[in-house]
Amino acid sequence: MVCPATYAERVSSNHGHGHDHASGVTDRVRLLVAIAIVAVFLVVEVVGAAVSGSLALLADAGHMLSDLLGLIVAYIALMIAARPPTDRQTFGYQRAEVFGALINGVLLAGIAVFVAIEAVGRLLDPASAEVLSTPMLIIAVVGLGANVASLLVLRGGAREGDGGSIGMRGAYLEVLGDLFGSVATIIAAVVILTTGLAQADAVASLVIAALIAPRALLLLRDVFRVLSESVPHHMSVAEIREHMLGTPGVVDVHDVHVWAITSGAPVFSAHVVVVKSLFESGGTGALLDELSGCLAEHFDVEHSTFQLEPAEHAAHEDRFHR
């Protein structure tokens, strides 16, 4: 299996990426608008929860707080992505996004646990579940409107296909998840308004907690994968090795390492055993171009490092590398 994309072809295809800077600026504007919308209505929901006594509103406010943090993390990630590496931060500052996601995940998990415990308490003690349904309904509808407005703002950056920002798509999904929480709160308010069943607020709160918990666990799982330098879940070392072995002149590939600096930024290194004639003919430069093109085109790895070595060197290297 030969990787068809050479370095020259890859460079040629990248000439159309001059819009990336403008796209990044547009994405930052979208995020700032969404942050402003979510921040305003977060305050509205907290005040509404205090006035109405609705746990569902408070839970939805917590959900919206996590969205706000997610949007801020996405914005910071876009800002720091443009910062060049330094002698102290050789990969730049991309991992700041991971630490932000860790904080977000822990906060989400804490909110889910608090809401679930409080909701169960209200179900067991219906007397503590008194809720003013009219203000609850009004504020929940307003919160839903804020979510819809944020989705419309973010949709452009999330729909740009392969050229779109991973951070923007993540931010879009954050707000989309919160939209369902607002819907659950509205349904609970309508039930209380029409039937007087105040426990509907606690049930809606449990639904929101159930929406929050899986996202928190998935987020923390992804953070753990990055910090533990695991192979990104969508990549296969065996498949990468197979592609590289299909390149003319490559005899063996070993000491393979694949990890991620942050989500969507995989890094690759490997020792590549090549035929002796390739060194004699001066063809190693072209081989490096082809291998880097292979990794970029097939596996979206823009940062790859290869150590080319003859077979006799690889033979006595086994005791040091695997």
Residue, then its C-alpha position, 0 to 999 in steps of 0.5 A: m500500500v503506497c501513500p499517494a500524497t507526496y510532500a510537493e502535492r501536500v504543499s500545493s493543496n495547502h495553498g488554498h488555506g489562506h483563509d485560515h486566519a480570517s476564519g480564526v478571527t470570525d470564529r473568535v467573534r462568534l465565540l465572543v457573541a455566544i459567551a455574551i449571550v450565555a453569560v447574560f442568561l446564566v445570571v437571569e436563570v440564577v436569579g430566576a431559580a432564587v425567585s421561583g425556588s426551581l431546582a430545575l432552573l438552578a440545574d439548567a443554570g449549572h448546565m449553562l455555566s458549564d457551557l460558558l466555561g466550554l465557550i471560554v476554553a474554546y476561545i482561549a484555545l483559538m487565541i493561544a493556537a496562534r502563539p508560536p512555540t518557544d524554547r520553554q514551550t516547544f509545542g506552544y501553549q495548546r495543552a492549556e485547552v486540556f487543563g481547561a477541559l479538566i476544570n470543566g469536567v470536574l465542575l460538570a461532575g460536581i454539578a450533576v452530583f449536587v443536582a441529583i442529590e438535591a432532586v432525590g431529597r425533594l422527591l422524598d420530601p414533597a413539602s420542600a418542592e414548592v415552586l413558582s411555576t409561572p416565573m419558572l416557565i418564563i425564565a426557562v423559555v428565555g433560557l431556551g431562546a438564549n440557547v437557540a441564539s447561541l446555536l445560530v451564532l456558532r453554527g457557521g463555525a461548526r459547519e465548515g466541514d474538514g476546515g472547521s474548528i474542532g473547538m467550534r464544533g465542541a462549543y456548538l455541541e456544548v450549547l446544543g446539550d444545554l438546549f435539551g436541559s431548557v426544554a426539560t425545564i419548560i416541560a416541568a414548568v408546564v406540568i406544575l402550572t397545569t397539574g400542581l405536581a411540584q415534583a415535576d421540578a425534581v424529575a426535570s432536575l434528574v433529567i438534566a443531571a443525567l444529561i450532564a453526567p455522561r458529558a462530564l465523564l466523556l470529557l474527563r476520559d478525553v482529558f485522561r487520554v491526552l495527559s496519559e499520552s495514549v494513542p488518540h482513539h481514532m488512530s491505529v498504530a498498526e494501520i499507520r505502520e502498514h501505510m509506511l511499510g507500503t512506501p518504496g524503500v521502507v523495510d521496517v518501522h519500529d519504536v512508534h509513538v503516537w500521542a496528542i498535545t491536545s484534542g485534534a493535534p496528534v504527534f507521531s515519531a518512529h524509527v524507519v529502517v530503509v534500504k542501504s541504496l537509498f542512503e547511497s543515492g541521496g534519496t532520504g530527503a524525498l522519502l521523508d517528504e513522502l512519509s510526512g505527506c502520508l501521515a498528514e493526508h491519511f491521519d491528519v498528523e501535521h507534526s511527525t518525526f522520523q529517524l531513518e536508519p540502515a538495517e545494520h543500525a537497527a539490528h543492534e538498537d533492539r535492546f534500547h527500543r521496542 
